Amino acid sequence: MCDLSPLIHHFTAVLAGRDAVSRHTLAVDALLREMGCRTRIFAEHIHPDMRGKATDFREHPEHLGPDLLLYQMSTGSPVAEYLLTRSEPIVLNYHNITPAHVFDPWEPQVAVVLTQARRQLRELTRRAQAAIAVSDYNAQELRVLGLADVVVVPVLWGSPEAAVRSGSSELLGLTVSSDGQSPLRMLFVGRIAPNKRHEDLISALALLKRWHPLAQLVFVGASSSPNYESHLKTFAHKLGVFDSVRFAGSVSTDELNEHYADASVYVSASTHEGFCVPLLEAMSVGLPVVAVAAAAVPETTADAAVLLDSGKPLEIALAVNRLHVDESLRTRLVKRGFQRFRLFEETVVKQQMRNALECLLEVHVRQKG
């Protein structure tokens, strides 16, 4: 008997497991299956941990043609070029693309890929029937490109398991004061990439150490630019704060939870975010947030963070210091953070995504029958 359940082929450039786009891809695919769809994930790069969860996109022509193609768009990839050759209906799930110019001085080859991504996005918006954008910021970009049918649904991300922020200093490899008190510890989670402006956080740390000599800064996240990472380490040495900066790299979920638990404040100087999951992760565990009000950051945090206009190091340092000494402000932000996080809890966003997918299936698949 013929299976009449919709067949969805789900594409992404990279399926790595720990990054936000990969986690979202897996969550959306699981939701489609819950909804009765048959699905298969195709990707250009598949991390060894993800073997068995995805198929190389170059093998796609060997598979039965689907009712719908769903593409998680976040960077340039041959996957996009391939999708442009297909005749099936295409729906984009758009996470935004880092501006190429920020990578140009550090990794020109990455800038080329990002320039390619913008071209591919323009072509895909002309070809796609509809899109799901993870923020209003992203949706506006798609509408400017001419794609009218765009619905906003946040990232399906899940929350860290740490509920109490009291982690292990030994894990961090950093010091505690002689009286056993934890020092002011700033945390940033995200790729080491030029748009994240890690150097502004290092400069802010140097300023903070005038008031808080034991202040520390922890960076969690894999590197997208070895040249930029090397520059950051040299810069930290030049400012005399290298011993107070930790580059933790990519970490396990348990280790990430420990980093959130040990932090005093979450800080972000990033100038480009299509959504920014770590802001929600911080708020979900009661960690106050200081962030530059750029791109989609304000709509992610609303009034649950100290949002900065310029993101200059002095502005960051003053905001962090105020949070450290003003207990009422800190308490107020933590409370707002919990309230804000609840709007993005997995069950809430999952229902929003289910509603969006049901509409897409009704319009672009069910009518086929």
MOTAVEN-V655357 format. One record per pair of residues at least 24 apart in sequence whose C-alpha atoms are under 7 Angstrom apart, sorted by the first residue. I is the first residue (numbers start at 1). GAP is how many residues later the second one is. D is the distance in whole Angstrom. If there is no record, write none. Layout:
BEGIN
{{I & GAP & D} {I & GAP & D}}
END
This chain:
BEGIN
{{5 & 31 & 6} {5 & 32 & 6} {5 & 33 & 7} {6 & 31 & 5} {6 & 32 & 6} {6 & 61 & 6} {6 & 359 & 7} {7 & 30 & 6} {7 & 31 & 5} {7 & 32 & 6} {7 & 59 & 5} {7 & 60 & 5} {7 & 61 & 7} {8 & 29 & 7} {8 & 30 & 6} {8 & 31 & 5} {8 & 32 & 7} {8 & 58 & 6} {8 & 59 & 6} {8 & 60 & 5} {8 & 61 & 6} {9 & 30 & 6} {9 & 31 & 5} {9 & 32 & 6} {9 & 57 & 6} {9 & 59 & 6} {9 & 60 & 5} {9 & 61 & 6} {10 & 29 & 7} {10 & 30 & 6} {10 & 31 & 5} {10 & 32 & 6} {10 & 59 & 6} {10 & 60 & 5} {10 & 61 & 6} {11 & 30 & 6} {11 & 31 & 5} {11 & 32 & 6} {11 & 59 & 6} {11 & 60 & 5} {11 & 61 & 6} {12 & 30 & 7} {12 & 31 & 5} {12 & 59 & 6} {12 & 60 & 5} {12 & 61 & 7} {13 & 30 & 5} {13 & 31 & 5} {13 & 32 & 6} {13 & 64 & 6} {13 & 66 & 6} {14 & 29 & 6} {14 & 30 & 6} {14 & 31 & 5} {14 & 32 & 6} {15 & 28 & 7} {15 & 30 & 6} {15 & 31 & 5} {15 & 32 & 6} {15 & 35 & 7} {16 & 30 & 6} {16 & 31 & 5} {16 & 34 & 7} {17 & 33 & 7} {20 & 137 & 6} {20 & 257 & 7} {23 & 134 & 6} {24 & 131 & 6} {24 & 132 & 5} {24 & 133 & 6} {27 & 129 & 6} {44 & 35 & 7} {67 & 298 & 6} {68 & 297 & 7} {75 & 39 & 6} {75 & 42 & 5} {76 & 37 & 5} {76 & 38 & 6} {76 & 40 & 6} {76 & 41 & 4} {80 & 40 & 6} {84 & 40 & 7} {89 & 39 & 7} {89 & 40 & 6} {89 & 275 & 7} {90 & 38 & 5} {90 & 39 & 6} {91 & 37 & 6} {91 & 38 & 6} {91 & 39 & 5} {91 & 40 & 5} {92 & 36 & 7} {92 & 38 & 7} {92 & 39 & 4} {92 & 40 & 6} {93 & 38 & 6} {93 & 39 & 5} {93 & 40 & 6} {94 & 38 & 6} {94 & 39 & 5} {94 & 40 & 6} {94 & 44 & 7} {95 & 38 & 7} {95 & 39 & 6} {95 & 43 & 7} {95 & 179 & 6} {96 & 42 & 6} {96 & 178 & 5} {98 & 174 & 7} {102 & 92 & 6} {102 & 93 & 6} {103 & 91 & 6} {106 & 119 & 7} {106 & 121 & 6} {106 & 122 & 6} {107 & 118 & 6} {134 & 141 & 7} {135 & 139 & 7} {135 & 140 & 6} {135 & 161 & 7} {137 & 137 & 7} {137 & 158 & 7} {137 & 159 & 5} {138 & 136 & 6} {153 & 199 & 6} {153 & 200 & 6} {154 & 195 & 7} {156 & 190 & 6} {156 & 193 & 6} {156 & 194 & 7} {157 & 189 & 7} {158 & 188 & 6} {159 & 122 & 6} {160 & 97 & 6} {160 & 121 & 6} {161 & 96 & 7} {162 & 95 & 5} {162 & 99 & 7} {162 & 123 & 7} {163 & 122 & 5} {164 & 97 & 6} {164 & 121 & 7} {165 & 95 & 7} {165 & 96 & 3} {165 & 97 & 6} {165 & 120 & 7} {166 & 95 & 5} {166 & 96 & 6} {167 & 91 & 5} {167 & 92 & 7} {167 & 94 & 5} {167 & 95 & 5} {168 & 90 & 7} {168 & 94 & 7} {183 & 31 & 6} {183 & 32 & 6} {184 & 30 & 7} {184 & 31 & 5} {184 & 32 & 6} {184 & 80 & 6} {185 & 30 & 6} {185 & 31 & 5} {185 & 32 & 6} {185 & 78 & 5} {185 & 79 & 5} {185 & 80 & 7} {186 & 30 & 6} {186 & 31 & 5} {186 & 32 & 6} {186 & 77 & 6} {186 & 78 & 6} {186 & 79 & 5} {186 & 80 & 6} {186 & 81 & 6} {187 & 30 & 6} {187 & 31 & 5} {187 & 32 & 6} {187 & 76 & 6} {187 & 78 & 6} {187 & 79 & 5} {187 & 80 & 6} {188 & 30 & 6} {188 & 31 & 5} {188 & 32 & 6} {188 & 78 & 6} {188 & 79 & 6} {188 & 80 & 6} {189 & 30 & 6} {189 & 31 & 5} {189 & 32 & 6} {189 & 89 & 6} {190 & 30 & 6} {190 & 31 & 5} {191 & 30 & 5} {191 & 31 & 5} {191 & 32 & 6} {191 & 33 & 6} {192 & 29 & 6} {192 & 30 & 6} {192 & 31 & 4} {192 & 32 & 6} {192 & 33 & 7} {192 & 37 & 7} {193 & 30 & 7} {193 & 31 & 5} {193 & 32 & 6} {194 & 34 & 7} {195 & 75 & 6} {195 & 76 & 6} {195 & 77 & 6} {196 & 73 & 6} {196 & 74 & 4} {196 & 75 & 6} {197 & 72 & 6} {197 & 73 & 5} {198 & 71 & 7} {199 & 33 & 6} {200 & 69 & 7} {200 & 112 & 7} {200 & 113 & 5} {201 & 68 & 7} {201 & 112 & 7} {202 & 34 & 6} {203 & 110 & 6} {204 & 109 & 4} {204 & 110 & 6} {204 & 112 & 6} {204 & 113 & 5} {205 & 112 & 7} {206 & 33 & 7} {206 & 35 & 6} {207 & 110 & 6} {208 & 109 & 6} {216 & 28 & 5} {216 & 29 & 6} {217 & 27 & 6} {217 & 28 & 5} {217 & 29 & 6} {218 & 27 & 6} {218 & 28 & 5} {218 & 29 & 6} {219 & 27 & 6} {219 & 28 & 5} {219 & 29 & 6} {220 & 27 & 6} {220 & 28 & 5} {220 & 29 & 5} {220 & 30 & 6} {221 & 27 & 7} {221 & 28 & 5} {221 & 29 & 5} {222 & 27 & 5} {222 & 28 & 5} {265 & 24 & 6} {266 & 24 & 6} {267 & 24 & 6} {268 & 24 & 6} {269 & 42 & 6} {271 & 24 & 7} {273 & 24 & 6} {275 & 25 & 6} {280 & 61 & 6} {283 & 51 & 7} {283 & 54 & 5} {283 & 55 & 6} {283 & 58 & 6} {284 & 53 & 7} {284 & 54 & 6} {284 & 57 & 6} {286 & 48 & 5} {286 & 51 & 7} {286 & 52 & 7} {287 & 47 & 6} {288 & 42 & 7} {288 & 45 & 6} {288 & 46 & 5} {290 & 30 & 7} {304 & 29 & 5} {304 & 32 & 5} {304 & 33 & 5} {304 & 36 & 7} {305 & 28 & 6}}
END
